[in-house]
Amino acid sequence: MRIYQGRFVRFGLGWATLALNLYFSPWAEAASWTTNSPMTTARRGHTATLLPNGKVLVTGGYGNGLLSSAELYEPAKRTWTVTGSLATARHGHTATLLPNGKVLAAGGVGSSGGLASAELYDPETGKWLETEGLEAARYGHRATLLANGQVLISGGSSSADGDELYDPTSTRWTMTGTPHTLVSRNMHTATLLPDGRVQAIGGLGPTLRALSNAQVYDPATGRWTSGTSFLNTGRYLHTATLLPDGRVLVVGGESDTDFLSSVEISDTFTGTWRPTSGMTTKRENHTATLLPNGKVLVAGGYNSRCLSSSELYDLVTETWTTTGALITARENHTATLLPDGKVLVAGGENNSSSLSRTELFDSDNGSWTNASPMTTARYLHTTAVLPDGNVLVAGGISTNNSASSSAELYVPSRGLWTTTGSLNFPRYHHTMTLLAGGKLLVVGGVDNSTGNLSSAELYDLTAERWTSTGALHDGRNGHTGTLLPTGKVLVAGGHGSLGAGVFGTLDSAELYDPRSETWAVTGALTTSRWYHSATLLRNGRVLVTGGVGDNGAYLSSAELYDPATGQWTVSGPLHTARAYHTATSLPNGTVLAAGGAVTSTSYLSSAELYDPVTEIWTPTGSLNTSRGYHTATLLPNGKVLVTGGGDYTAPFFSSSELYDPALGTWTPTAALNIARSSHTATLLPNGKVLVAGGYNSGGIPYYLSGAELYDVGLGFDASWRPQITTATSPLSLGANLSLTGSGFRGVSEGSGGNAQDSPTDYPLVQLRSLECEQTLFLPASNWSMTSFSSAAVWNFPPGYALATVFVNGISSTSRVVNVSVPVPIPPILTDAKILTNGAFQFAFTNGVGALFGMLAATNPALPLTNWTKLGGVTEIAPGQFQFTDLQATNNAQRFYRMRSP
């Protein structure tokens, strides 16, 4: 047995350290691990807890001394930020996510030895609050969240006579496990079984000998019972992972005489143990993570040196295979399965030094399968997911190179296409927008016989027919259509009539009001453009980028539309002029512009990111293939799938690639079965991507009816997926989203049950806008195996959204939720003050999500048209608004008016 800092052995007797040599292992295959942003503080013996908001909370541990610091990892931004510190520095403690969304940190080792104190972290405030302490100080213990929401603390070094239960409702601890019924043990594992019982396995006994027995705790009786079957090898510092089939996989550890590569499986129904294939490497103090595909990833650890190797256990074949090695050898680290199926490894130690380095393991393996073909071949058409989860395809260019009026529905549950009501006007190069009321708005486009169209039509899902609605002031095609937070639709730019029989690019923009079914002219673009992109930002503004301008010039300019003022302002330009590109709203709030053309004969592989805060574009990794007329789809795992497209010499591609925002890189993924460009790609509620139609001149007809489905390749069994039965819809901003269903605790805790335990067997719920792809993980107020309730929902665009439950990296089939458009109410002023720089700031309350513009004048009698438009108001918290007038310093007296667009 070795003794060193961070190990829970012989505390108070002095520390002994063991010098370790850095060990670098060659890659066993193509790299599966990638370097990630380091933590702000090097630490080992810490905890890592996945929060309902998708972030990972790391707490305490040991660095250059005991740590009270805590930090948060945000996968979307790949960044670490400091959060509130623990009241008591500690390591070797436990951290458990409670059903109310708070995190319970309990016990561990402090400056004076074992701790009985406990604390609660509130993700909403980022602060810790002390709660009632344990009955007795303990370390080397384990914490298990039971099905009833209570936390079982088992074993460890403690003077307590029995184990303890924490009740989040009463915030009190009570003794459980009738005295002496649990064999005294620490450095053991505790695994939540499918029937709600807890299995304690191995560990060190009172005489510091490795234990081979296992016991089971029954919450119904509060008692531990011992099995009649024993492990073949006594062990501690091992891992124990519940497999999807209900068996428990015990891996490695240390015996009384050696480090172990041996592996055993427990049949929880018969209580028997049997050996299975051993690992390729002996190891202890490692991590074990159940991946979405059912394999177990074992990483790092120690066997006379820190290990970088990792390997995968296949429960079907009961064999181990090596996978890519960690970049940094380590032990005493944590491993957390993220909602996207990646594994985050953080900290640990190497050569007795604490680490701040972190890494990500990615096991994606995407594939394409052919879907049923459309009833009509087409390209330059539009698609949209409807409130019932089906996909509507409308218009495009079809037979005889003519505009089509046909429309059809794809039903994912049946995998079939059916025809539906036809458009009143054939069209292509039009836009399609799903309105907040559930109808679909199709605008403009081109018809071969009549040219640019000013007509617009609405599709009624129930009646399956199209009806004409108010016409545009300017007929146009190649424009953009964006659903605004007000529920109105902004149409901008395009190609149309400039008057007197002259046609060209447009700078005009119009707003469609679904309530009156009318169009109103709004502020004109600063630059005429078509084949540009338009993206709704999180601040409610619309970013328009690139396109083709007057005289065929390709544009690098970008501009912002503010719905609060109805005006456009110039924003930071692209690094490279581009048209026919894609623009994707990423989970971290930035916008990815990818590919496109810089001239009519030169296509781009470059990509760049727009930061809405600085309004600056920065280059990011380049596509592997230059392309335009492609599609870009934000996947549930946060990556962006780019498919098909073409360039000047090859007008259609079959290649596809993935952009990882965490790494800023593109990697090839499986190729389409049919090369195509000018097609559509639609994320379905089941998490797959439907690619439909397009153009391919390799055969006759050139227009494609074929469709394919992309699967990200996480490889999970359908029976492991959480299921949503009901969801709150419509959902008002400021209200709670409630879901009911099954599998919200998953099939396993998904972790190793040891000191590095990081369970992820609870629901993380994400909203994803169907129109603008903005995503938001919702903080939880309560959850169980069959239900989830969020905190107040805000800072999310109104309209239809996909609600998805993620458990252990496995996503449910999404439910479509209608996030209703907020209705402003009379404001109530809560604060007004002059800031130190002379600016004037005031605050008021109103309905959550309401949108306001601010007007100012020095004379309140002036006509409203003469008031100055200052800009939008910021919602700083649900229903709490604030506005700062930086121009107030130049005015002795100033009057203000608020307006809601």
TORMAR-909585 format. One record per residue: x, z, y of N, C-alpha, C in turn. Coordinates in steps of 0.2 Angstrom, whole numbers, plus 5000, padded with zeros to 4 digits. Last residue first. Layout:
<atoms>
XZYXZYXZY...
</atoms>
This chain:
<atoms>
478848525238478748445238478148435234478548645249478548635242478448565241479348715263478848675260479048665253479648835276479748815269479148765267480348835292479748825288479948805281481048935305481148905299480448895296481948925321481348945317481448905310483249005331483048955326482448975322484349035344483749045341483448985336485648985345485449055348484849075345486648915334486048915337485848985339487748915326487848865332487148865336487448985315488049015320488048975326486648915307486348965311486848985316487148835297487148805304486948855309486948905285487648905288487748875295485748985279485848935284486548945287485249015263485749035268485848975273484049085253484249035257484749055262483349135237483749145243483949085246482049205226482349155230482849175236481549255211481849275217482249225220480949205199480549215205480849245211482349255190481649235190481249255195483649235203483449265197482649245196483949135212484449175210484249215204483548985217483249035213483749075210483848915233484148935227483748995224483148775242483148845241483448865234483848625249483448665244483548735245483948575267484048575260483648615255483548555280484148585278484348585271482948445291482948455284483548495282482248485307482848465303482748485296480748415314481148475311481648445307479948305317480548325321480948385319478848315309479348255308479948265312478148415315478448425308478948375307478348425332478048395327478448405320478748585340478948515338478548495332478548715341477948675343478148605342479648785339479148785333478548735335481248735342480648745345480048735340482248725334482348775339481748785343482048715316481948685323482048745328482048675299482248715304482148675311481548685282481548645288481748695293481948675264481948715271481948675277480948665249481448635254481348675261480748735233480648735240481148695244479948755218480448715221480248715229479748875205479548845211480048805215480248965195480348885195480148845200479049085197479649065194479648985193478349105213478249085206478849065203479249215224478749165222478749155215480049305237479849305230479349245230481549285247480849295246480649285239482849305259482649305253481849315252484049235271483449275269483249265262485349235282485149225275484549265274486449145293485749185293485549175285488149165298487549125295486949175294489149245302488649225307488049185304489949295293490149235296489649205301489249405289489849425293490049355296487449365291488049375287488649385292485949435295486549395297487149415294484449445285485049475288485549415290483049485275483349445280483949475284481949505261482649525265482749465270480749465257481049525254481649555258479249385260479949395262480149465260478349295249478349365251479049375253477349145249477949175248477949245251475949095240476249115246476849155245476648995226476149035229476349055235476848835216477048885221476448925224476848815199476348805205476548865210477848725188477648785192477248775198477348645173477648635180477348695184477748705157477248685162477548685169478348645143478548695149478148665155477748625128477648595135477848655140478748595114478448645118478348615125478948545097478848515104478448565108480048615086479348615088479348585095481248555074481048585081480348575082481848625059481448565062481148595069483248735062482548715060482348645062484948725058484448715063483748705059486248835054485748785051485148785056487148935058487348865060486848815057486349055055486949035051487148965052485048975063485249035059485849015055484148915076484748915073484948975069482648835081482948905079483548885075482048745095482448745089482748815087480948655104481148725103481448725096481148525115481148545108481348615108479948495129480548515126480548535119479148425143479148435136479848445133479148505159479048455154479148475147480448585169479748585166479648515163482048645166481648595169480948595166482548815169482448755164481948715167482548945175483148895176483148845170481749045162481849015169482448975169480849155152481149085152481149065160481149325148480849275153481249215153481649335131481549365137481249305142480749285116481249285121481149325127480449325100480149335106480749335111480049285083480549285089480149285095479849315065479549305072480149305077480249345053479649295053479449285061481149445053481249385048480749335049481249465071481249485064481349425060481549515088481549465083481549495076481549525106481349555099481349495094482049465116481849525118481649565111483549355119482949385114482749455117483849215129484049285127483449315123484049045123483549095126483749165124485048915128484848965123484549025126484648755134484648825135484548865129484948585140484848635134484948705137484448425145484648495147484548545141483848305142484348335137484648395140482848255150483548255153484048285148481648245141481848195146482548195148481648355132481548285130481748235135482748495134482248445137482248375134482748615123483148555124482648505127483048785119482648735122483048675124483448885105483748835110483148795112483849035098483248995099483548945105484449115084484649095090484149035092484049235072483849175076484149175082485349295060484749305065484649245069486549305054485949295050485349315054487949315056487549275060486849255057489149445056488549415053488249375058490649475054490349445060489749415058491949585049491249555048490949535055493149635048493149575052492449545052492949735038493149755045493049695050491749655029492249695029492449715037490749555026490549625025491149675026490949415029491249445023491149525022489449315032490149345033490349385028488149285030488549235032489249255033487049355026487349375033487849325035485849225020486449275019486649295026484849145023484849165016485449215015483849195038484349155034484349175027483049265046483649295045484049265040482049175047482349185054482949235052481149125037481949115037482249125043479749075046480049105041480749085041478649105060478949065055479249105049478349105078478249135071478549085066478949135094478949095089478749135082478649135112478549175105478549125100479449145127479249105122479249145115478749225141479149235135478949175130478749165158478449195153478949195147479449095168479349165169479049205163478548945165479148975167479049045170477448945152477548945159478248975161477048835140477548885141477648885149475548785131476148775136476448835137476448865118476448795122475748795124477448955107477048955114477048895117477248905090477648915096477148915102477248925072476848925079477348935084478248905062477548895061477148885067479848845058479348865064478648855062481048895047480448855048480048885054482748875043482248915046481648875047483348805028483248795035482648845037483548805014483948855018483748855025482948705009482648765008482948825012483848595011483248595015482848665014485548635012484948625007484348635012486748565023486348615020485748595016487648475028487648475021487148535019488048425041488248495039488048515032487848295045488248305039488448375038487148235055487748255057488148285051486448075052486448145050487148175051485447945058486147975058486048055056484547805052484547875054485247905053484047645058484447685054484347755057483147495057483247555060483647595055482747315061483047365057483147435061482447215069481947265068482147325064483347125081483347165075482747215075483646965085483347025087483247065081484046845079484546885083484346955085483346815063483346815070483946865073484946755059484346735062483846785059486646825064486146795059485446775063487346885074487746865067487246835062486946935085486946865085487246835078485947065088486547055084486446975083485147205097485347125097485947125092483847315093484447295096484547225095483147435082483147375085483847355088483547615083483047565082483247495086484047765077484347705080483847645078483747935077483447865075483747815080484648075071484548025077484347955074483948235066484248165065484148125071483248345069483948345070484248285069481848335068482248365062482948365063481448275080481348355079481748375073482748155084482048175081482048255081483448065097483548125093482848145091483647895097483247945099483348005094484247745104484447805100484047865102484047565105483847635107484147685102485147425109484647465105484447525108486147355115485447355118484947375114486847305099486847325106486247315109487547325082486947305087487147335094487847305064488047305071487547285076487147415052487047345056487347355063487547535049487547485043487447415046488747615059488147595058488147545052490047725053489847665056489147645055490447895055490247845051489947785055491547925069491147945064490847885060493047955078492647905075492147945070493148065092493348045085492847995082493648115108493248065104493548055097493848265117494048215113493548175110493648395123493748335127493948275124493348505116494048475116494148425120492048535119492448585119493248565119491348405118491448435125491948495125491748285108491748355108491848385115490948135104491348165109491248245109491048015091490848085093491248105099490547845087491047895088490747955092490347695078490047755081490647805082490247515076490647575076490247635080489747395076489347445072489747505072489347295091489847335087489347375082489247145100488947195096489447235091490047045107489447075110489047125106491647035109491247045103490547085106492046995122492246955116491846975110491447095130491447025132491546975126490647215119491047195125491047125126489347335114489847275113490247265119488347445104488547415110489047355109488647595093488547515095488747495101488447755100488347705094488347635097488947925102488947855105488947805099488448085102488548025098488447965102489148235108488848175110488948115105488848405103489248345103488848285105487948505101488248495107488748435108487148505089487848545089488248535095486148415092486048485092486648525092486848285103486648315096486548385097486448165115486748235114486448265107486948005114486448055112486748115111487047845120487447905120486847965119487247665116486847725117487247795117487847525125487847565119487347625121488247435135487547425131487547465125490047435131489447435136488847425132491647485127491047465125490547475131493147515118492847495124492147465123493447645107493247575108492947565114493747775108494147735104494047665104493547845124493247815118493847775114494647965131494447895131494047885124494448125138494648085133494348015133494148125156494148155150494448105145494448135174494448095168494448145162493148205185493848215182493848175175492348205200492348175193493148185191491448335210492048295208492048275201490648435214490448365215491048315214490748565211491248535216491148465218489548575204489748625209490248595214489448475195488948475200489148525205490648375189490548445190490048455196490748245177490548265184490348335184492048165168491548215169491448235176492248005160492448055165491848105165493147875150492547925151492747975156493647715145493747775149493047815149493447595140493447645135493547715138492547455147492947515147492847555141492747275149492347335147492847395146492647125158493047185156492647245155491847035163492247015157492647075155491247085174490747045169491147035163492047245176491847175178491447145173491847355170492047365176492047295180490547425159490947375161491247385168490547565148490247525152490747465154491147735145491147665144490847625149490147875151490647845146490547775145490048025159489947955160490447925155489348185157489848135154489648065155489148315168488848255166489448215163488948495165489348435168488948375165488348605158488048585165488448525168488648625145488948665150488848645157487948525138487648595138488048645143487848375148488148415143487848495143486948235150487048295153487248345147487748075151487448125147487548195150487647905154487747965157487348025153488447745150487947805148488147865152488447585158488747645154488247695152488247475165488047475158488347525154489647495176488947485175488847475167490947565186490647555179489947535180492547615193491847575194491647565187493247765190493247695188492547665189493047885195493747865195493747785194491647905206491947895199492647875200491548005221491547935217491847945210490448135226491148115224491148055220489048075235489348125231490048095229487948055249488448035245488848085241486148095247486848105250487348085246484448065250485048045246485648065250482948165252483548125254484048115249481948255250481748185249482348135251482148385250482148355256481948275256481948425236481648465242481648435249482548335228481848325229481548375234483948245233483748315233482948315234485048145224484448145227484148215227486748085227486248145224485648135228487847965220487447995226486948045222489347865219488847915216488547945222490347715216490047765220489547805216490847615210491147675208490747735212490147455204490147515209490447575206490447285205490347345201490547405205489547155214490147205214489947265209488547065216488847075209489447125209488047065228488547015227488847025220487747245228487647175231488247125229488147315212487847315219487747245221487847395197488047335200487747335207488447565193487947505193488247445196488747735198488947665196488347615197487447865197488147845197488247765195486447995203486547925202487247895202485748145200486448115201486348045199484648245207484648195203485348155205484348425207484548365210484648305205484248545200483648505202483748445205485348605195485148625201484548585204485548535184485248595183485048625189485148355186485648415186485248475185484648205179484448275182484848325181485348055182485448115177485148175182485547885180485247935184485147995179486547735181486247795177486047845182486347555184486647625185486347675180485747435185486147445179486547515180485947425203485547415196486047425191485947465220486247465214485747455208486347505237485947465232486247455226486647665243486947605241486447565236485947765246486447745251486747685250484147745243484847755241485347735247482847815254483247755251483947775249481647935252482247915255482547855251480047865245480447915247481147895250478447805244479147785246479447855248477347845231477547855238478247835239476047805220476747805222476847815229474747895210474947855216475747855217474047985203474247915200474347865206473848115207473448065210473547995208474648175197473948205199473548155202475848115196475348105190474648125192476648015208476248085207475748075202478147945209477547945206477248015205479147885222478947945218478247935216480547775224479847795225479747845220481847685234481647735229480947755230482947545237482247585238482147635232483947455236484147525238483447575238484147325224483747365228484047435230484847165222484847235221484547275226483747025224484447055223484347125222482946875230483046935225483746955225481946805242482646825240482546885235480646775247480946735241481646755239480546865257480646795259480946755253481247005249480846975254480946905255481947055239482147075245481747045251481347095223481247055229481547085235482547165212481947145214481947105220483347285202483347225204482647195206483747465206483547405201483647335205483247615214483647555213483347505208482247735205482747715210483047655208480847845204481147775202481647755207480448005199480847965204481047905201478948085196479448035193479748005199478448255196478448185199478948145196478648385192478248345188478148275191479648445199478948455202478448415198480848415193480548485192479848495194480548245188480848295192480548365191481148115178480648165178480948225182481647955182481848025181481248075183482147795179481547835180481747905178483047655186483047715183482447755184483047475184483047535188483147595184482847355178483547385178483647445182481747285190481947295183482647325184480247295201480947305199481047305192479147285215479347265208480047265207478847415226479247355225479347345217477747505225477847465231478247405230476947505209477547515213477447475220475247555206475747505206476347525211474347675196474647645202475247605202474047615179474047665184474247635191473147555165473547545171473447605176473347625149472847605155473347595161473447605131473747605138473247585143473147705117473047645121473347655128472847815109473247765107473147705110472047935112471747865111472147815109473148025111472548035107472147965106474147975120474347985113473647995109474047855131473747915129473847925122475147785143474947785136474647855134475047695158475047765155474847755148475947585168475447605164475547665160476347485182476447535178475847555174476947335191476447375187476747435184477847255196477747315200477247365196479147155188478447185188478447245193479947005190479947075191479247105192479046865181479646895184479646975185478146805174477946825181478546855185478646755162478246715166478146735173479446865157479746795158479346755162479447015166479046975161479346905162480347165167480347095168479847065163480047325175480347285170480247205172478847455179479147395180479447355175478647595168478647575175479047505175477547705159478047645158478047615165477347865154477347825160477847765159476347955143476947915144476847865149475648125144475548055144476248015145475848255145475848235139475748155138476048315158475448315155475348285148477348285161477248355159476548355156477748125154477548165159477448235156479148035149478548075146478448125151479447865154479547935155478947975152480347715153479847755150479947835151480647565162480847635160480247665157481247395157480747445161481047515159481747285151482147315156481647365160480147195148480847225146481247245152478447165144479047185149479647205145476747125145477347115141477947135146475447235150475947175152476547175148474847325142474347275146474847215148475447365126475447365133475047315137474447405112474947355116474847375123474247545101473947495106474547465110475247525086474847565091474647515096475847515070475747485076475247535080477047625062476347605062476247575069478347665050478147635057477447615056478947815041478547745042478447725049479247935037479747885038479547815038478448045038478247995033478847945032478948125048478748155042478548105036479148035058479748055054479548085048478447885062478147955060478747985056478447785076478847805070478647875069477347665082477547735082477947745075477347525094477347555088477547625088476847385104477147455104476947475097477047225113476847265107477147335108477347145122476847195125476747245119478947065126478447085121477947145124479746925133479546995134478947005129480646805122480046825127479946905127481346735113481646765119481146785124480646715102480646665107480946685113480246885099480246825097480246775103480747005112480646985105480646915103481247125122481247055121481247045113480147265126480747235124480747155124478747375121479047315125479747295122479147535114478647495118479047435121478947665102479347615105478847565108478747845100478447785103478947735105478847955087479247915092478847855094478148125085478248055083478548015089477848245090478448235087478648165084476848255099476648275092477248265087477348215111477148295110477048305103478548095107477948115109477848185108480148025112479748075107479148095111480347855116480247915118479847965112481047695120480847745115480747815118481047525125481147595127480847635121482147375123481447405123481647485125483147285121482947305128482247335129482447205107482947235110482747245118481547185091481547185098482247215101480347145078481047145080481047145088479047245072479247195077480047205079478947355064478547295063478747235067480547425060480047415064479647355062481047475043481147435049480547435053481547645037481047585037481147545043483347665038482647685039482147625038484847695030484347645033483647675033485947815036485547795031485047745034487547875040486947835042486647815036488448035043488247975039487647945042489748165047489148125048489048065044490248295045490448235041489748195041491048445052490548395052490748335048491748565052491648525045491148475046493048645061492448595061492348565055493548795068493548755062492948715062494648845081493948815079494048775073495448985088495448925085494748905082496449085099495849075096495848995093497649215104497549145102496849135098498049335107497449315111497249245109498649455095498549385097497949375102499849585093499149565094499149495097501149595081500949575088500249555088501549605068501349665072501249655079501549465065502249505066502149565070500049445071500549415068501249445070498249485072498949495073499449455069496749445081497149465075497849485077495949305089496349365089496649385082494649225081494849255087495349305086493849075076494349125074494649155080492349005074492749025079493149085076491748865066491948935065492448955070490248765069490948775069491048855068488848755069489148755062489948755063488248785081488448715079488748705073488248925082487648885081487748815079489648985073489348965079488648925077490349115064489949055063489549035069491849195067491149195069490849125068493049305062492849235061492049235062494449395068493749395067493649315066495949475061495649435066494849435064496849525052496449575056496149535062498149395053497749435049497349485054498849225054498549295057498149335052499649085061499549135055499349195058498948955069499349015070499149065064498148855064498748835069499248895069497648855047497648885054498248865058497548705038497848775039497748795046496248625030496748625035496948695036496048685013495848645019496348655024496048684995496348705001496048655007494748734985495148684987495448704994494048814970494348824977494748764979492448814961493248804962493448814969491148814957491548874956492248864956490348704959490848694954491248764953489448774968489148734962489748724957490148844978489748884973489548844967491748814982491148784981490748814976492748884995492448894988491848854988494248835003493548835003493248844996495548905013495248875008494548875007497048915023496348925022496048885017498548985029498148945025497448965025499349075037498949025040498548985036499649245035499549185032499149135037500949365036500349335039500249265037501649435021501749395028501049375030501249505011501949515013502149475019499949435014500249455007500949455008498449415024499149445023499349455015497449305033497549365029498349375029496649145033497149185035497249245031494949115027495549105032496049155033493749035018494249095018494849075022492148985018492848965021493249035021491048935005491348985009492048975011489648815006490348835004490648895008488448785012488448835006489148855003488448715023488348675017488448725011488648815033488048785032487948745026489848935026489648875030488948855029490249095027489749055023489548995028491849155028491249135032490849085027493049285028492649245024491949225027494649335032493949325034493649275029495849455026495649395028494949395031496449565020496249575027496149505030497449475008496949535010496949525018497849354995497749375002497349435003498649224986498449294987498349314994497949064985498449114988498249184988497048994978497648974978498249014980495849104970496149074976496849044974495149084954495449124959495749074965493549064947494149034949494449074955492849224942492749154943493449134946492249364932492749334936492649254937490749454934491149414930491749384935489649594934490149564937490549514932487849644935488549624931488949584935486549654939487049704941487749694938485549564938485749604932486249654933485449524951484849534947485049574941486649494957486249554960485649574956488049464950487349444949486949504951489549444958489049494956488449454955491149374954490449364956490049414954492849374960492349394956491649384959494549324961493849324964493349344958496249354965495649354960495049354964497349374972497049304973496349304969497949524980497549484975497349414977499449624980498949584984498549534979499649774970499749704972499249674977499249894966499949874964500149804967497949934968498449984969499149964968497549784977497449834972497949884973496749704991497349734988497149784983495949534993496049604994496649634991494849414985495549444987495549514988493149424986493749384986494349424988491549404979492049454981492749424980489949354981490649324980491149374983488449374974488949404979489649384977486949274973487549304970488049334976485949194979485849264978486449304975486249064983485849074976485749154975487049074994486349054995485949064989488049234993487949154992487149144993488749355002488149334999488049264999490349405001489949365004489349345000491649515004491049504999490549465003493449535004492749515007492249505002494549675005494349615002493749595006495049805007495249755012495149685009495249844989495049854996495349805001494849854971495149824977494849854984494949844954494849884960495249854966494349714944494949744947494749784953493149694939493749694934494349714937491849814944492349754945492949754940490649864932491249874937491549814938489049914928489549874928490049874933488050004932488450024925488949974924487950054949487850014943488250034937487150194957487750164955487650114949486250204972486250204965486850174963485750294987486250254983486250264976484250314996484650334991485150274989483050285003483650315006484150345002482050214998482050284995482650324999482050095005481350125004481450195001483350055006483050085012482350115010484550084994483850064994483550095001486150034990485750074995485050044995487250024977486749994980486250044984488950014973488350054973487850014978490349984962489949964967489250004967492050014958491350024957490949994963493450014959493149954956492349964955494550064972493950074968493650014965496250114974495750064975495150074970496550274981496650234975496050174976496550384989496850324991497050284985495750484985496450494983496850434985494450444989494750494992495450504990494650254988494350324987494650374990494450104997494850154995494450224994493449974990493650014995494250064992491949914981492649934981492849974987490449894990490949864985491649884986488749914992489449934994489849924989487349824996487849834991488549854994485749865001486449855003486849874998484149775000484549824999485249815001483349655003483449705008483849765006483449564993482849604993482849664998484749494995484049464997483449504997485849625003485549584997484949544999487149645013486449645013486249595008488649735009488249665009487549675009490149795014489449815013489049745014491749845007491249795010490549825009492949965012492549935007492149875011493650055020493949985019493649945013493150205010493250165016493650095015492150315002492550255002492650235009491350424991491750424997492250364997489850354984490550374982490950374989488350424989488850374990489550394988487850554987487650494982488050434983488250654995488650644990488450584985486550675001487250695001487650684994485650525002485650595000486350614999485550425013485950425007486150495005485650485030485250455025485750455019485350565046485750555040485250525035484950475061484750515056485150505050485050445078485350435072485050485067484050355090484250415087484550395080483250265098483950265099484250335096481950225094482050295096482750315099482250095091481650115095481750185098483450085083483450055090482850075095484050205074483450175075483450145082485350215062485150205069484550175070485850315049485350265051485250275058487250365039486850375044486450305046487750465024487750405029487250415034488550615019488150555018488250505024489250715028488950725021488450675020490650685038489950685037489750685029491950665040491750725037491050735036492650505036492250545040492150615036493050345035493450415035493050455039491750255026492250265031492550335030489950245023490650255021491150265027488850155033489050175027489850185026487450145043488250155044488450185037486150035046486450075041487250085042484950015058485650005056485950055052483349935058483749995058484449975056482549825055482849835061483249895063482149815042481649845046481949855053483249755036482649715037482149745042484749825044484249815038483649775040486349785047485649785050485149775044487749885044487249835041486549835044489349935045488749935048488349875046490650035038490349975039489649985042492150125042491550125040491250045041493350155048493450115042492750115039492850315055493150245056493250215049491850435063492050405057492350335059491150595068491650545069491750505062489350625064490050635063490550585065488250575069488250645067488950665067488450465084488450475077488450555075487650485100488150475095488050495088486450395109486650455105487150435100487350285121486750305117486950365113487950215136488050265131487350285127487950045140487650115141487750155135488749915148488749955142488350025144488249755155488549825155488349865149487649635157488349635155488649705156486349615158486649645164487449645163485949545147485649525153486049555159486649605136486849545138486549525145487049765135486549735137486749665140487749875122487849815127487249775129487850045119487449985119487649935124488850155109488650125115488250065114489350315102489050245101488850225108490550435095490150405101489950335099491450485086490750485085490250455090493050425081492550435086491850445083494650485076494050465075493550475080495950505089495750505082495050475082496050505103496150565100495950565092495850375107496450405109496650465105494850315093495050325100495650355101494150215081494750255082494850255090492350215076493050185077493550235079490750215083491250245079491950215081489850065087489850135084490550155081488849965097489549985095489550055093487549865097487749935096488449935094486849755109487349765104487549835103485149685111485749725113486249735107484049625106484549585109485149615112483249695098483049685105483549645109483849695085483249645087483049645094485649705088484949735087484449685088487149675082486649645086485949675084488449785081487849755077487349735082490049835077489649805083489049765079491249965073490749915071490349895077493049995076492350015076491849965073494349975077494049995070493350015070494550055093494649995088494450025081494150095110494150105103494350045099493750175125494250125121494150145114492150195131492750225127493150175124491350115138491450175141492050215138491849945138491649995135491750065138491649835152492049875148491649925144490749675155490849755156491249785151491849535153491149565154491249645155492849395156492749465156492049485157492649245147492649275154492549355152493249095140493249165140493149195146492648925136492948975140492849045139491948815132492548835129492948885133490648785136491248775141491948795138489948815125489848745129490348735134490348935120490548875117490448815121491049065128490449025129490648955126491449235125491549165124490949115124491749375134491249335131491549265131492449545132492449475135491949435131493049705136492649665132492549595135494149855135493849785138493449745133494749955129494049965131493749905134496049975117495649935122494949955123497550055115496850055113496550015119498949935117498650005117497949995115499149805118499749845119499549925119497849815108498249765110498949795111496449835098497049865099497549805102494649845102495249825098495849865100493349785112493849835110494449805106492349645108492449705111493049745108491649485111492149525108492349585112490249395109490449455113491049485108489849225112490149275107490449335111488249145116488949165117489149215112486949125113487449075110488149095112486049215116486149165121486649115119486149305105485549265105485649205111487849315101487349345105486749285104488949365088488649305091487949335094490349475090489649465089489349405092491749545084491549485087490749475085492949675087492349655084492149585088494649715083494149715088493449695084495849715077495449775076494849775080496749655091496649655084496249715083497149555106496849605102496749595095497549495122497649495115497449555112496249435134496649495131496849485124495549325135495949355141496449405139495849205122495549265125495949285131496249025124496349095122495949145125495248885118495548925124495648995122495948825103495448835107495648885113496548695092496648755096496148765101495648665076495948645083496048705087495648625059495648675064495948645071495848525051495148545052495048595057496848385049496748445052496048465053496948315033496848305040496648375043497848445023497448385023497348375031498648545023498448525017498148455017500048565034499348545033499148525026501148705030501048635032500248615031501248855039501148825033500948745034502448975045502048915046501948875040502549135049502549095043502149035045503549265055503149205057503149155051503749415046504049355049503449305050503549585052503249525048503649465051503949755049504149685053503849635048502849885050503149835046503349775049502750045056502649975057503049935052501750195055502350165052502250085053501150335065501150255063501850235060500550495060501050445063500950375061499450555056500150575052500650525055498350505061498550575064499250595060497750425047497750435054497950505056497850365034498250415036498250425044497250205039497550245033497950295036496650075044496350145044496550185038497749975054497549995047497250065047498349975066497749935065497449945058500049985062499549985067498949945066500150015044500449995051499849995056500650025028500350065033500650035040500349965011500649965017500249995023500450004994500050005000500450005006
</atoms>
